[in-house]
Amino acid sequence: MFDRDPAGVRIELRALTKHYPGQAAPAVDNVTLDIPAGELVVFVGPSGCGKTTTMKMINRLVEPTSGEIHIGGQDVLSLHPDELRRHIGYVIQQVGLFPHLTIGENVALVPKLLGWPAARRTERVEELLALVNLDVATFRDRYPRQLSGGQQQRVGVARALAADPPVMLMDEPFGATDPITREHLQTEFAKLQKQLRKTIIFVTHDFEEAIKLGDRIAVLREHSHIAQYDTPANILANPADDYVAGFIGQDATLKRLALLRVEDMPADSPVHDPALPQVTGDASLREALDVMVAHGTDRCSGPQGVLTYAGLCAAVGSAPPGSGTDAAPREGVAAGDR
Ligand SMILES: Nc1ncnc2c1ncn2[C@@H]1O[C@H](COP(=O)(O)OP(=O)(O)OP(=O)(O)O)[C@@H](O)[C@H]1O
């Protein structure tokens, strides 16, 4: 099996097609895509374009009509589907926790199927609940209905990671949670993936979520045709066509600022200034801009030095309003764009 290395393996889709019986057109038509080992690739596209069908062919919940799928060089269609699915983590919007099993039992489901001894399962449950920020003593013996939606989603992620699969498929995993919980789960999950480096395919309708989480984004049209497949920064800077630009919306510059970190910027002046509004090194440039706007100033200080509004503009290749020097943000420009 391809999971000897839990750190992620390459996935290759070759001319993958699904034609559901009785349908006039294929749901997925001739899709070829390479997903590099250890990367998180997001499928974004309108409802019905074939995102879920494409994903479900990878763990064979849907059987392809034609084409090939290789995971870690192994031909997926030659494997037994049940056996295959035990080695691929799967997280869905409806979570799918068993209501009559405790949280601990839910998380240990696949390890139990794989025949792990009880002591190893217990240890793994403790490790995983800690990993997704759930207190073991509080949650292990509760039932799913005793958890909030966000907590249940965390359990869903822990369960998918239980057998340390190199591949995870995630279908709108945070889609059913309220916006604040959702943002929190996204931030936690981004940190987790930095550490784990699984190969992940993540389906969403939400372009902001795609930008925040994706190493790469596949923007899909009808029949899963690929409109653009690139890093978030490249898609924001150079959308392939009007269709992709339509997904990005009006505020591409703000989205690009959200991708860049203060610590990755050359400071305009490399001396920390305690008198200015402060930002942390891991804050995004969008957060730095928010701090400037909130304080009505065109500069703030990170640990490595001073950042200016003109510097932020230069980082995303746009000219500051006014003269091109350190002009203060026009009132309403940043805030009104959101
Ligand atoms: N079991 C099925 N039988 C017949 N047609 C199906 C089946 N499942 C999906 N389809 C059709 O295939 C197309 C793609 O569906 P799919 O669920 O893959 O899209 P999606 O992009 O994931 O949509 P959404 O974002 O709304 O979940 C749609 O036209 C859908 O109606």
The ligand as an SDF file (V2000), in Angstrom:
LIG
                    3D

 31 33  0  0  0  0  0  0  0  0999 V2000
  -25.2290    9.8380   -8.1410 N   0  0  0  0  0  0  0  0  0  0  0  0
  -25.4530   10.6760   -9.1610 C   0  0  0  0  0  0  0  0  0  0  0  0
  -26.2110   10.3190  -10.2190 N   0  0  0  0  0  0  0  0  0  0  0  0
  -26.4230   11.1560  -11.2510 C   0  0  0  0  0  0  0  0  0  0  0  0
  -25.8850   12.3870  -11.3430 N   0  0  0  0  0  0  0  0  0  0  0  0
  -25.1180   12.8060  -10.3320 C   0  0  0  0  0  0  0  0  0  0  0  0
  -24.8590   11.9770   -9.1840 C   0  0  0  0  0  0  0  0  0  0  0  0
  -24.0440   12.6700   -8.3440 N   0  0  0  0  0  0  0  0  0  0  0  0
  -23.8190   13.8660   -8.9320 C   0  0  0  0  0  0  0  0  0  0  0  0
  -24.4640   13.9510  -10.1170 N   0  0  0  0  0  0  0  0  0  0  0  0
  -24.4300   15.0860  -11.0500 C   0  0  0  0  0  0  0  0  0  0  0  0
  -23.0860   15.2950  -11.4330 O   0  0  0  0  0  0  0  0  0  0  0  0
  -22.7840   16.6900  -11.5100 C   0  0  0  0  0  0  0  0  0  0  0  0
  -21.6040   17.0080  -10.5700 C   0  0  0  0  0  0  0  0  0  0  0  0
  -22.0130   16.7970   -9.2120 O   0  0  0  0  0  0  0  0  0  0  0  0
  -21.0120   17.0190   -7.9960 P   0  0  0  0  0  0  0  0  0  0  0  0
  -21.7450   16.6730   -6.7600 O   0  0  0  0  0  0  0  0  0  0  0  0
  -19.7500   16.3010   -8.3010 O   0  0  0  0  0  0  0  0  0  0  0  0
  -20.7590   18.5920   -8.1060 O   0  0  0  0  0  0  0  0  0  0  0  0
  -20.1280   19.5910   -7.0410 P   0  0  0  0  0  0  0  0  0  0  0  0
  -19.2980   20.5390   -7.8300 O   0  0  0  0  0  0  0  0  0  0  0  0
  -19.4650   18.8310   -5.9580 O   0  0  0  0  0  0  0  0  0  0  0  0
  -21.4330   20.3040   -6.4890 O   0  0  0  0  0  0  0  0  0  0  0  0
  -21.7360   20.9930   -5.0600 P   0  0  0  0  0  0  0  0  0  0  0  0
  -20.7320   22.0810   -4.9300 O   0  0  0  0  0  0  0  0  0  0  0  0
  -23.1280   21.5000   -5.2230 O   0  0  0  0  0  0  0  0  0  0  0  0
  -21.5960   19.9200   -4.0240 O   0  0  0  0  0  0  0  0  0  0  0  0
  -24.0630   17.4170  -11.1390 C   0  0  0  0  0  0  0  0  0  0  0  0
  -24.7120   17.7880  -12.3270 O   0  0  0  0  0  0  0  0  0  0  0  0
  -24.8710   16.3760  -10.3930 C   0  0  0  0  0  0  0  0  0  0  0  0
  -26.2540   16.5920  -10.5570 O   0  0  0  0  0  0  0  0  0  0  0  0
  1  2  1  0
  2  3  1  0
  2  7  2  0
  3  4  2  0
  4  5  1  0
  5  6  2  0
  6  7  1  0
  6 10  1  0
  7  8  1  0
  8  9  2  0
  9 10  1  0
 10 11  1  0
 11 12  1  0
 11 30  1  0
 12 13  1  0
 13 14  1  0
 13 28  1  0
 14 15  1  0
 15 16  1  0
 16 17  2  0
 16 18  1  0
 16 19  1  0
 19 20  1  0
 20 21  2  0
 20 22  1  0
 20 23  1  0
 23 24  1  0
 24 25  2  0
 24 26  1  0
 24 27  1  0
 28 29  1  0
 28 30  1  0
 30 31  1  0
M  END
$$$$
